[in-house]
């Protein structure tokens, strides 16, 4: 997954599959500002697309905020960017925790369950393998977990618990950003490993 993506592959033209919500946060349609994780200076931080580094970096996932972020009373220093000048400046920001349960969005098999948070920028994460109604494979990713409750090869129904939201990553910088904007990083890929727009996936396929 090291390619530089410039767009999402199109969603397959299939009927809605009745997917489950990946977290208890169900504000996507009614209060999206409470659904996506954001930072003080970037309200689009958690949205997919060209939403990072002042529009210079493509974000192929969506970052779903915890229902109730838990304040720790601590702070962390991050480097924000002034998008008009390109200059970076440090800012001390409050630290929060997220511990929402994480759920499998559609029936499938655990393709990967990585419990060691230090071997990937995604930290502890799970990849699920699913099939569209036409039999074509697709995948979903649930990243930065604090705890994994499944194992490779396990079959899960839609809505079954995968683990718990966390702030894990081998990257110290990522862990700092996760501490000020806790979230589940959620991705969807097609059978060729190309990213699909995760928000379009949820908007199209969630059971409502």
C-alpha positions as CSV (number, residue, x, y, z in Angstrom):
1,X,0.0,0.0,0.0
2,X,2.9,2.4,-0.7
3,X,1.4,3.9,-3.9
4,X,0.7,7.6,-4.0
5,X,-3.1,7.7,-4.6
6,X,-4.6,10.6,-6.4
7,X,-8.2,9.5,-6.3
8,X,-10.5,6.8,-5.1
9,X,-11.5,3.8,-7.2
10,X,-15.3,3.8,-8.0
11,X,-17.6,1.9,-5.7
12,X,-19.1,-1.1,-7.4
13,X,-22.6,-0.7,-8.8
14,X,-24.4,-3.0,-6.4
15,X,-27.5,-2.7,-4.2
16,X,-26.9,-1.5,-0.6
17,X,-25.6,-4.3,1.5
18,X,-26.9,-3.2,4.9
19,X,-23.6,-2.5,6.6
20,X,-23.2,-2.0,10.3
21,X,-21.7,1.2,11.9
22,X,-18.0,0.7,12.6
23,X,-18.3,2.5,16.0
24,X,-21.1,3.8,18.2
25,X,-20.7,7.2,16.6
26,X,-23.6,7.5,14.2
27,X,-23.5,11.2,13.5
28,X,-22.4,10.9,9.9
29,X,-25.7,12.1,8.4
30,X,-27.1,14.4,11.1
31,X,-24.0,16.0,12.7
32,X,-20.9,15.2,10.6
33,X,-18.8,17.7,12.6
34,X,-19.2,15.3,15.5
35,X,-18.5,12.2,13.3
36,X,-15.1,13.1,11.9
37,X,-12.1,13.7,14.1
38,X,-10.7,17.2,13.6
39,X,-8.0,19.4,15.0
40,X,-8.3,23.0,16.2
41,X,-7.1,24.4,12.8
42,X,-8.2,21.7,10.4
43,X,-12.0,20.8,10.5
44,X,-11.4,18.4,7.6
45,X,-8.6,16.5,9.3
46,X,-10.6,13.2,9.5
47,X,-12.3,13.3,6.2
48,X,-11.0,11.3,3.2
49,X,-9.4,12.9,0.1
50,X,-6.9,15.8,0.0
51,X,-7.5,16.9,3.5
52,X,-4.1,16.8,5.1
53,X,-1.0,19.1,4.9
54,X,-3.1,22.0,3.5
55,X,-4.4,19.7,0.8
56,X,-1.0,18.3,-0.2
57,X,-1.5,14.8,1.2
58,X,-4.1,12.3,0.2
59,X,-6.0,10.7,3.1
60,X,-7.5,7.4,1.9
61,X,-9.3,6.7,5.2
62,X,-11.8,8.4,7.3
63,X,-11.1,9.1,11.0
64,X,-14.2,8.5,13.2
65,X,-14.2,10.4,16.4
66,X,-15.1,8.8,19.8
67,X,-18.7,9.5,21.0
68,X,-17.3,11.0,24.1
69,X,-13.6,11.9,24.1
70,X,-12.1,11.5,27.6
71,X,-9.9,14.5,28.7
72,X,-6.7,13.4,30.4
73,X,-5.7,16.8,31.8
74,X,-2.4,16.5,29.8
75,X,-1.2,18.4,26.8
76,X,0.9,17.7,23.7
77,X,2.8,19.9,21.4
78,X,2.0,19.6,17.7
79,X,3.2,21.5,14.6
80,X,0.4,23.2,12.8
81,X,0.9,24.8,9.3
82,X,-0.3,28.2,8.2
83,X,-1.7,27.2,4.8
84,X,-1.4,30.8,3.5
85,X,2.3,31.2,4.2
86,X,3.4,27.5,4.5
87,X,5.0,28.3,7.8
88,X,4.8,25.8,10.7
89,X,4.3,26.8,14.3
90,X,4.1,24.8,17.5
91,X,0.9,24.7,19.6
92,X,0.2,23.1,22.9
93,X,-3.1,21.1,22.7
94,X,-5.2,19.2,25.2
95,X,-4.9,15.4,25.1
96,X,-7.9,13.1,25.0
97,X,-8.5,9.4,24.9
98,X,-11.0,7.4,22.9
99,X,-12.1,3.9,24.0
100,X,-15.2,3.2,21.9
101,X,-15.8,-0.4,20.8
102,X,-15.1,-1.1,17.2
103,X,-17.4,-3.2,15.1
104,X,-17.1,-5.2,11.8
105,X,-19.2,-3.5,9.1
106,X,-20.1,-6.5,7.1
107,X,-19.9,-10.3,7.3
108,X,-16.5,-11.6,6.5
109,X,-13.3,-13.2,7.6
110,X,-10.4,-11.7,9.5
111,X,-7.6,-11.3,6.9
112,X,-5.1,-9.8,9.3
113,X,-5.0,-9.1,13.0
114,X,-1.8,-7.2,14.0
115,X,-1.6,-6.8,17.8
116,X,1.9,-5.5,17.9
117,X,1.5,-1.7,17.7
118,X,5.2,-1.1,16.8
119,X,5.4,-2.8,13.4
120,X,3.1,-0.5,11.5
121,X,2.1,3.2,11.2
122,X,-1.4,1.8,11.6
123,X,-0.5,0.5,15.0
124,X,-2.6,-2.5,16.2
125,X,-5.1,-3.1,13.4
126,X,-7.5,-5.5,11.8
127,X,-8.2,-6.1,8.1
128,X,-11.5,-7.9,7.2
129,X,-12.1,-9.7,3.9
130,X,-15.7,-9.5,2.6
131,X,-17.6,-10.3,-0.6
132,X,-20.0,-8.1,-2.5
133,X,-23.3,-9.7,-3.6
134,X,-21.7,-10.5,-7.0
135,X,-18.9,-12.5,-5.2
136,X,-16.1,-9.9,-5.7
137,X,-13.8,-9.5,-2.7
138,X,-13.4,-6.2,-0.9
139,X,-11.6,-5.3,2.4
140,X,-12.1,-3.0,5.4
141,X,-9.4,-1.8,7.7
142,X,-9.7,-0.7,11.4
143,X,-6.6,1.0,12.7
144,X,-4.9,2.4,15.8
145,X,-6.7,0.0,18.1
146,X,-5.8,-0.3,21.8
147,X,-7.1,-3.9,21.9
148,X,-8.0,-6.6,19.4
149,X,-10.7,-9.1,20.2
150,X,-10.4,-11.3,17.0
151,X,-7.9,-13.5,15.4
152,X,-6.8,-14.3,11.8
153,X,-9.2,-16.6,10.0
154,X,-12.1,-15.9,12.3
155,X,-15.5,-15.4,10.7
156,X,-17.5,-12.4,11.9
157,X,-21.1,-11.2,11.2
158,X,-21.9,-7.6,10.6
159,X,-21.8,-5.7,13.9
160,X,-19.6,-8.1,15.8
161,X,-17.0,-6.4,17.9
162,X,-13.4,-6.3,16.6
163,X,-11.7,-4.4,19.4
164,X,-11.3,-1.1,21.1
165,X,-10.4,2.4,19.8
166,X,-6.9,3.5,20.7
167,X,-3.9,5.6,19.8
168,X,-1.4,3.0,18.7
169,X,1.2,3.5,15.9
170,X,4.9,2.8,15.5
171,X,5.2,6.5,14.5
172,X,5.7,8.8,17.4
173,X,4.3,11.7,15.4
174,X,1.2,9.8,14.6
175,X,0.7,8.9,18.3
176,X,0.9,12.6,19.2
177,X,-1.7,13.6,16.6
178,X,-3.9,10.7,17.8
179,X,-3.6,12.0,21.4
180,X,-5.2,15.4,20.4
181,X,-7.7,14.0,17.9
182,X,-8.5,10.4,18.9
183,X,-10.2,8.3,16.3
184,X,-10.7,5.0,14.5
185,X,-9.0,5.1,11.1
186,X,-11.3,3.2,8.7
187,X,-10.5,2.3,5.1
188,X,-12.2,0.3,2.4
189,X,-10.3,-1.4,-0.5
190,X,-11.4,-3.2,-3.6
191,X,-10.0,-6.6,-4.7
192,X,-7.1,-4.9,-6.4
193,X,-6.0,-3.1,-3.3
194,X,-7.2,0.3,-4.5
195,X,-8.9,2.5,-2.0
196,X,-12.6,3.2,-2.1
197,X,-14.0,6.3,-0.6
198,X,-14.9,5.1,2.9
199,X,-17.5,7.8,3.5
200,X,-19.2,7.1,0.2
201,X,-19.2,3.4,1.2
202,X,-20.9,4.2,4.5
203,X,-23.4,6.6,3.0
204,X,-24.3,4.0,0.4
205,X,-24.3,0.8,2.4
206,X,-25.2,1.5,6.0
207,X,-28.4,-0.1,7.1
208,X,-30.8,2.7,7.9
